[in-house]
Amino acid sequence: MNRTSISSEAFLVKQYIEGDEQSLSILINRHQQKIFGFIFSKVYDKDLAEDIFQDTFIKVIRTLKRGKYNEEGKFLPWVMRIAHNLVIDHFRKSNRMPKFEGKGDFDILDFMTDGDLNAERKIIKDQIDTDLHELIQELPQDQLEVLEMRIFKEMSFKDIALKTDVSINTALGRMRYALINLRKIIEKHQVVLTN
């Protein structure tokens, strides 16, 4: 998309916020095929895709009316993100995707080791990985260090203890606190973890 169409989109959004209903129609018509195609490629059901498409624009309208839009003219990526989140919500509600329950110590990160993902799930997993990598940066340094060694480097607690010069119990304790804190961070940011 060139710079002119981005600035014209920002102008259309501004016009809509100022009361020109036609501006939103232009934006919807411009991107309808791409957004609907994206949704349909995830749910493979025309009626369901129509419903999610409608819900996407209801959310777009509500957000614009509340003056909460600040995507600096990047209208399409913003709408696609809303559609993407609504698709995930649908899968969660219909239990077609595993939902994060947070029962065991390591289940919050189990999906990160799932090597057998189909193309659809890979897109969502990549987004989750990105979100998680950002979230874990909020952990205290000692907990972050243990979590990275255990999850990403797949080191044993014995090796972690040696590397960090602490007892195995301390390494286990840091991992436990890292997971407790990570759950709190996830809830604070209201991140949806599904794969």
Backbone hydrogen bonds, N-H to C=O, Kabsch-Sander energy under -0.5 kcal/mol:
donor,donor_aa,acceptor,acceptor_aa,energy
6,I,2,N,-1.8
7,S,3,R,-2.6
8,S,4,T,-2.5
9,E,5,S,-1.9
10,A,6,I,-2.3
11,F,7,S,-2.1
12,L,8,S,-2.6
13,V,9,E,-2.7
14,K,10,A,-2.3
15,Q,11,F,-2.8
16,Y,12,L,-2.5
17,I,13,V,-2.6
18,E,14,K,-1.8
19,G,16,Y,-2.1
20,D,15,Q,-2.6
21,E,19,G,-1.2
23,S,20,D,-1.2
24,L,20,D,-0.6
24,L,21,E,-0.8
25,S,21,E,-1.3
26,I,22,Q,-2.0
27,L,23,S,-1.8
28,I,24,L,-3.0
29,N,25,S,-2.8
30,R,26,I,-2.2
31,H,27,L,-1.6
32,Q,28,I,-1.7
35,I,31,H,-2.6
36,F,32,Q,-2.9
37,G,33,Q,-2.6
38,F,34,K,-2.1
39,I,35,I,-2.4
40,F,36,F,-3.1
41,S,37,G,-2.1
42,K,38,F,-0.6
42,K,39,I,-1.4
43,V,39,I,-1.9
44,Y,40,F,-2.8
49,A,45,D,-3.0
50,E,46,K,-2.4
51,D,47,D,-2.3
52,I,48,L,-2.6
53,F,49,A,-2.5
54,Q,50,E,-2.7
55,D,51,D,-2.7
56,T,52,I,-2.4
57,F,53,F,-1.8
58,I,54,Q,-2.0
59,K,55,D,-2.3
60,V,56,T,-2.2
61,I,57,F,-2.6
62,R,58,I,-2.5
63,T,59,K,-2.5
64,L,60,V,-2.6
65,K,61,I,-2.9
66,R,62,R,-1.9
67,G,64,L,-1.3
68,K,63,T,-2.4
70,N,68,K,-0.6
74,K,71,E,-1.8
75,F,73,G,-1.7
78,W,74,K,-1.4
79,V,75,F,-2.6
80,M,76,L,-2.9
81,R,77,P,-1.9
82,I,78,W,-1.8
83,A,79,V,-2.7
84,H,80,M,-2.9
85,N,81,R,-2.4
86,L,82,I,-2.2
87,V,83,A,-2.3
88,I,84,H,-2.2
89,D,85,N,-2.5
90,H,86,L,-2.3
91,F,87,V,-2.4
92,R,88,I,-2.6
93,K,89,D,-2.7
94,S,90,H,-2.2
95,N,92,R,-1.1
96,R,91,F,-1.8
97,M,91,F,-1.1
100,F,193,L,-0.6
101,E,99,K,-0.5
109,L,106,F,-1.8
110,D,107,D,-0.9
112,M,109,L,-1.7
113,T,110,D,-1.9
114,D,111,F,-1.5
115,G,113,T,-1.1
117,L,115,G,-1.1
122,K,118,N,-2.0
123,I,119,A,-1.4
124,I,120,E,-1.3
125,K,121,R,-3.1
126,D,122,K,-2.8
127,Q,123,I,-1.7
128,I,124,I,-2.4
129,D,125,K,-3.2
130,T,126,D,-2.2
131,D,127,Q,-2.7
132,L,128,I,-3.3
133,H,129,D,-2.6
134,E,130,T,-1.7
135,L,131,D,-2.5
136,I,132,L,-2.9
137,Q,133,H,-0.5
137,Q,134,E,-0.7
138,E,135,L,-2.0
139,L,136,I,-1.7
143,Q,140,P,-0.5
144,L,140,P,-2.7
145,E,141,Q,-2.5
146,V,142,D,-1.6
147,L,143,Q,-2.6
148,E,144,L,-2.6
149,M,145,E,-2.1
150,R,146,V,-2.6
151,I,147,L,-3.0
152,F,147,L,-0.6
152,F,148,E,-1.2
153,K,148,E,-1.6
155,M,149,M,-2.6
160,I,156,S,-2.5
161,A,157,F,-2.6
162,L,158,K,-2.1
163,K,159,D,-2.8
164,T,160,I,-2.6
165,D,161,A,-0.8
166,V,161,A,-2.1
171,A,167,S,-2.2
172,L,168,I,-2.9
173,G,169,N,-2.5
174,R,170,T,-2.6
175,M,171,A,-2.0
176,R,172,L,-2.5
177,Y,173,G,-2.7
178,A,174,R,-2.3
179,L,175,M,-2.3
180,I,176,R,-2.3
181,N,177,Y,-2.9
182,L,178,A,-2.4
183,R,179,L,-2.2
184,K,180,I,-1.7
185,I,181,N,-2.5
186,I,182,L,-2.7
187,E,183,R,-2.4
188,K,184,K,-2.6
189,H,185,I,-2.4
190,Q,186,I,-0.7
191,V,186,I,-1.9
193,L,191,V,-0.6
194,T,192,V,-0.8
195,N,98,P,-0.5
